C-alpha cells in the first residue's frame, strides 16, 4: 500500500520519479506527489488522482533538482485530497517526507507537537513525521554536521509506533537523503553515482540489478556516490548488495494490453522457474534451502499451520490437501489476520508455513512473529528475494515467478501451488510415509504441467465469448468438491476483485444447507470438476441448481455427458494434487474478460493495492 520512489544522482530527478511512480502505481493510486531539492529550496507538487495527473501540475516541467522523493497513495488516514497527499512538510518547510505505513500513535505525537506550537494542515498520520524531525533538529542546534540531520530523523523514528518506510530530504542538506524502514518495504538500488529508492524492486529494475535490502530501523544516509548504513543507535554498519536476477522487461507489458493478461500467459514459464532443479528429469526431489530439516525433526512435528492472506491462503488450502495426504501430518490453514488473535496452539512440535507473494503483507508477518515467539519453526514461501517475511522466517523458499504487477494475483498463485506440492513430496520422501509410485507419478505430473498450462491457455477465446454472456450479472456462484472447492474460492475472489460482481463460492455439497435458497432462474453457477472420485456427486449437485433454473459453466478434465450444461471448458487431465494449476486458468481469464467487457481498470481495481502492508 502506497508506493515510494526516490532518486539521488546526476540526472533530473522529476522524470525518473514519475516513471518510478507509474510502475509502482499498483500499490495505491488515489493521489500522488513529488518533492525535489531545487536551487531555491524544496519543491512540492502533489494532487489527488492518478500519477499521470502530476504531469499537468504547473511548474513540474521546470524542476531541475537531481535529488527527489515521490509517493503514490492508498489512503488510510484522511480521504484522497491534495492536502492529504504526500510528500508532507514541516511548518518551516525545511523537510519533505514521504511515508508508507501507519503511525499508530500519531494522535499522541500530534498533541505533543501542537503543545510545542506546531500546526497541521492534513488529516494524515504522516504529517507528524516532518514536524517531529524539525522538533529534534532544532533541539540540537550545536551540531552543524550532517549527523544533526541523521540524529533528528533517528530520534523522530524512535518515537513512532507502527510501520513505516520513510524518505526525507532537507533544503539544508542539498546533497543528501535519509531513508529508513520498519515493517514496511523499501529497497535501495545502487549504481556508481546514482541511488534509486523504491518500495518494490520492479519499479527500478531498469536502472540497476544491485540492491541494498534494509532491516528494520536501519538508517541510510545517501549521497550520489555513497550509501552509509547505521543501526538504530546510529553505529555505522556495513552492508553488501544483493544481485536481483529479474530482468527489467519482465516488469513491462511487452505488447499485452494489461499486466494481468501478461501474467496469466507467463504461467508456463513461471511454473518452469518454480520447479527449477527441485525436481530433476530423473524424478529426484530436492529443496536445498530446507535440507537441515531431517527425518528426526519432521517425525517430531505433530501439526503444520499454513498461514497467509487472500490468494496465497487459497494456495495454502491446496497445500493442506497435499501435505496431509502425502506426509500424514495434520495441517490447518489460517487467514493471517485471524491467526494471531485466536490463540493458536503452537510449540516446538509445530511447523508454520507462511505464504506471501510480496513477502510484505503485514498480517502474515505479524503471524510469523507470533509463531516464532512460541517456539515453532517457520518457513516462508515468497516471490520476492529479501522481502520482510523471508528475513524473519527460519527458512525461505522462493517461487521465482518473476515480478507480479497486476493487483490480482495469477502466476504467483500457480507458482505457490507448485512449490507447496514440491514441499509436500520432499517431506513425504524424507518421512518415508507415502507410496513411492504415487510420489513418482506426482513428480512426473509436475514436470508435465508447463506444457499442460500452455494447452489450457488455448481456452482464452472460448472464455472471452462466454464472458460476453454474463458480464452484466449481479451474482455468480462457484462450486467445487475436495480440491476443486479451493479453486472455486480462488475463482470467486478473482471475479470479485476485478469485475466487482458479487460472487460466492461453496463446497458443492453444502449448497443445499442454505445457499441454494439464492439460486433462481438465470443465475450463473460455475462448477469445477476435476477429481474423478467426486465427479458423480458433484454432478448431482449441479443438477440441483439446473433444476432451479441456473445457467451452468463447467470447468473439467473429465469426459462427461456435456449436454446438460450450458458451457463446458475442457482442460487437460492431471492428478487432483495439482489440478488447481490448470482449472484456475479459465477462471482467471473469465475474471479478466468480464472486467474488460465492463470497461474497468483490470490491473488497478478500486479500493485495492498490491501489497497490503497495514494490518
Ligand atoms: C488477490 C490477491 C490478494 C493477495 C493477498 C496476499 O488476487 O492478490 O488476495 O493474495 O493480499 O498478498 P501476498 O501474497 O503478497 O501476501
Boltz pocket constraint, residues with backbone or C-beta under 6 A from the ligand:
constraints:
  - pocket:
      binder: B
      contacts: [[A, 309], [A, 310], [A, 311], [A, 312], [A, 313], [A, 355], [A, 356], [A, 357], [A, 358], [A, 359], [A, 360], [A, 361], [A, 364], [A, 407], [A, 408], [A, 409], [A, 410], [A, 493], [A, 494], [A, 497], [A, 609], [A, 610], [A, 611], [A, 612]]
      max_distance: 6.0
